[in-house]
Amino acid sequence: MFKLSPLNRRRMSNFKRNRRAVWSLWIFAILFGLSLFAEFIANDKPILVSYRGELRMPVMSFYSEQDFGGDFLTEAGYSDPEVKCLIVTGGLVDCFDSPESLIEAVDNDVELQIDGFSAGWILWPIIPYSYNTIVDVAGVAPAPPSATNWLGTDDTKRDVVARVIYGFRLSIIFALIVTTGASVIGIVAGAVQGYFGGWIDLVFQRFIEIWTGMPSLYVIIIVFAIVGRSFWLLVFLTILFGWPSLVGVVRAEFFRARNLEYVRAAKALGVSDSVIMFRHMLPNAMVATVTMLPFLITGAIGGLASLDFLGFGLPSSAPSLGELTLQAKQNLQAPWLGFTAFFTFAIMLSLLVFIFEGVRDAFDPRKTFS
Amino acid sequence: MGAYILRRLLLVIPTLLGIMILNFALTQFVPGGPIEQIIAEMEGGGDVFEGISGGGSEIVAGASDDYIGARGLPADFIAELEKEFGFDKPPLERFLNMMWNYIRFDFGESYFRSISVVDLILEKMPVSITLGLWSTLIAYMISIPLGIKKALRDGSKFDTWTSGAIIVGYAIPGFLFAILLIVLFAGGSFWRVFPLRGLTSDNWAELSMIGKVLDYLWHITLPVLASTISAFATLTLLTKNSFLDEIKKQYVMTAKAKGLTENRVLYGHVFRNAMLIVISGFPALFIGVFFGGSLIIETLFSLDGLGRLGFEAAVARDYPVVFGTLFAFSLMGLVIGIITDLTYVFIDPRIDFERRG
């Protein structure tokens, strides 16, 4: 069990006093926690299947149709009536002729007097579609919300709720990785610049000016054209262009602090530069860093969304909220797409902003010691 | 001070050079250049960039002088094309040529349209000015009074909730508001009040003067609204914080002790000092108004502005436009940075950038 220093305890209680931040944190934690188990909430594979008395978890592992007494070696299509019938009846051959009537019979607890019958059941996730499942319902492509598709379907007939759940998770994970990466690089760069100053600072500052002068969208387009697109490449590129945003504040803090007594005293004692920088000065520069954090996180999410919107983001198969926004624009007759996109982003970003506002206030020395 | 300005100006040169070198070097590695584009168009094969801009990643072309699409066209024609675009020369020579022209502010012509880059930028400016001017005006007209009010009621419920609203508005990307506005007011599902695209109607030329103004305002309402929402946050909080800082100062106390009214203290004394920091952002703001571009807002509302220009030039590999705008806007940005710093000194002589200790 780790112990909090008195200062951090006070910060903690400051944070707890901010009701909006605490509520946001709870709601966000629950939403994000749930989305981490998205496979169990929205999936086109059942969570649990009982086949001939044996329990199987198709969510976790691969089962071919043959494993359920079918013909093919490919993965069982659990939403096919034949496969459903095979599972609930224990692999009867009759399933290939009249699956529906057999399923109905089992549903009504009729004891089937057929050789080899063994009752089974299927436990589906709440939303029986994954982000890339094509919904098998008749009708036009962006279908309005209905009992089966709570928020309708998009223009390739994929369930919007499922895509939102997976997209939410992807956005948050993306933002967290990018923010962490960009902060670490930005803090180190800013610290080095501010601490040493002089030529290092001058050259580094030019470098950052050049770096931020690069049209990042252009570079992303080019790199994707050369190596192809992937999640991790996008993370890498976003960090590559994102880190300078923190350098300014950290550098300023270090500039200010490097002439203060405690730093001079540490120097006089012969403490090494790196220890002074990261052990003594960094905690003082953290307030400025934390202030920037909400904007870094929301910036990363917004950036991903705009890239996806422009068609230069994640691979097209990925569940992306930006792509949902693009679909909303292309299908104005389907307003549920636009509403879903807007409110998903609005809720997600508001929660994040409120949480980090609370964190920032908790770190604010003026409020910590009042 | 003079030495400082000179040093800053001199530093612009290596920075700008660095930006240009980096980007020029980058384009050397790119599969598919403007010549491939023309060849593809001539052979009726469509657009070579479709693969890149469309979503596929199939284009992994080989060396830049070995055109896949060149098979159908006579070699001398391609050589002629290369000569016309200057691709027959080695990269270094091309780069030096380009930089020499840019230093004299000669930005050349677009590859695909016979129009100079400067004219192209001028052509796109109405959209940028429209969006920039109106959204800035609205943002200032709301943010400054709001910031003052928030400073006066610091810590109250009003303060916390407006802060929350402003920051949420800032955090949500503008194009999501744009989508919401389009769906609600232009999509046809709810209220079809505003037009979906463009800056003016098709019959604009026939309209009367008042009709033209109304038509223009009618078209820009949604895009301006969408791009304004995120602009409140920084300005409002800046105003609020600088007012808070000033109100605590002793001259305010003195003024109050003299018996001045609250308003007189606020607007006669505090306002001038507190607004300094806001005013020092004006030069940057001014340029932003004229040359700002928002790719996504422009795309969403089918406006033809600078954001789209840069994007389309990048996708189509229209190098003169890419590098011309890059050079011009980087230079502008760097100079504006210097001017902003100098404005700080000008309005508040206590600040100086000289090195000490």
Chai-1 contact restraints between the chains, C-beta under 6 A:
chainA,res_idxA,chainB,res_idxB,connection_type,confidence,min_distance_angstrom,max_distance_angstrom,comment,restraint_id
A,R206,B,T15,contact,1.0,0.0,6.0,A-B,restraint_1
A,E209,B,T15,contact,1.0,0.0,6.0,A-B,restraint_2
A,I210,B,T15,contact,1.0,0.0,6.0,A-B,restraint_3
A,I210,B,G18,contact,1.0,0.0,6.0,A-B,restraint_4
A,I210,B,I19,contact,1.0,0.0,6.0,A-B,restraint_5
A,G213,B,I19,contact,1.0,0.0,6.0,A-B,restraint_6
A,G213,B,S330,contact,1.0,0.0,6.0,A-B,restraint_7
A,Y218,B,A314,contact,1.0,0.0,6.0,A-B,restraint_8
A,I222,B,V30,contact,1.0,0.0,6.0,A-B,restraint_9
A,A225,B,I52,contact,1.0,0.0,6.0,A-B,restraint_10
A,A225,B,I59,contact,1.0,0.0,6.0,A-B,restraint_11
A,G228,B,S57,contact,1.0,0.0,6.0,A-B,restraint_12
A,R229,B,S57,contact,1.0,0.0,6.0,A-B,restraint_13
A,T298,B,A171,contact,1.0,0.0,6.0,A-B,restraint_14
A,G302,B,P173,contact,1.0,0.0,6.0,A-B,restraint_15
A,A305,B,P173,contact,1.0,0.0,6.0,A-B,restraint_16
A,S306,B,I296,contact,1.0,0.0,6.0,A-B,restraint_17
A,G311,B,G55,contact,1.0,0.0,6.0,A-B,restraint_18
A,S316,B,G55,contact,1.0,0.0,6.0,A-B,restraint_19
A,T325,B,I179,contact,1.0,0.0,6.0,A-B,restraint_20
A,A328,B,I179,contact,1.0,0.0,6.0,A-B,restraint_21
A,L332,B,G187,contact,1.0,0.0,6.0,A-B,restraint_22
A,P335,B,V183,contact,1.0,0.0,6.0,A-B,restraint_23
A,P335,B,S189,contact,1.0,0.0,6.0,A-B,restraint_24
A,G338,B,I179,contact,1.0,0.0,6.0,A-B,restraint_25
A,G338,B,V183,contact,1.0,0.0,6.0,A-B,restraint_26
A,F342,B,L176,contact,1.0,0.0,6.0,A-B,restraint_27
A,F342,B,L180,contact,1.0,0.0,6.0,A-B,restraint_28
A,F345,B,I172,contact,1.0,0.0,6.0,A-B,restraint_29
A,F345,B,L176,contact,1.0,0.0,6.0,A-B,restraint_30
A,A346,B,I172,contact,1.0,0.0,6.0,A-B,restraint_31
A,L349,B,A171,contact,1.0,0.0,6.0,A-B,restraint_32
A,L349,B,I172,contact,1.0,0.0,6.0,A-B,restraint_33
A,S350,B,V168,contact,1.0,0.0,6.0,A-B,restraint_34
A,V353,B,I167,contact,1.0,0.0,6.0,A-B,restraint_35
A,V353,B,V168,contact,1.0,0.0,6.0,A-B,restraint_36
A,V353,B,A171,contact,1.0,0.0,6.0,A-B,restraint_37
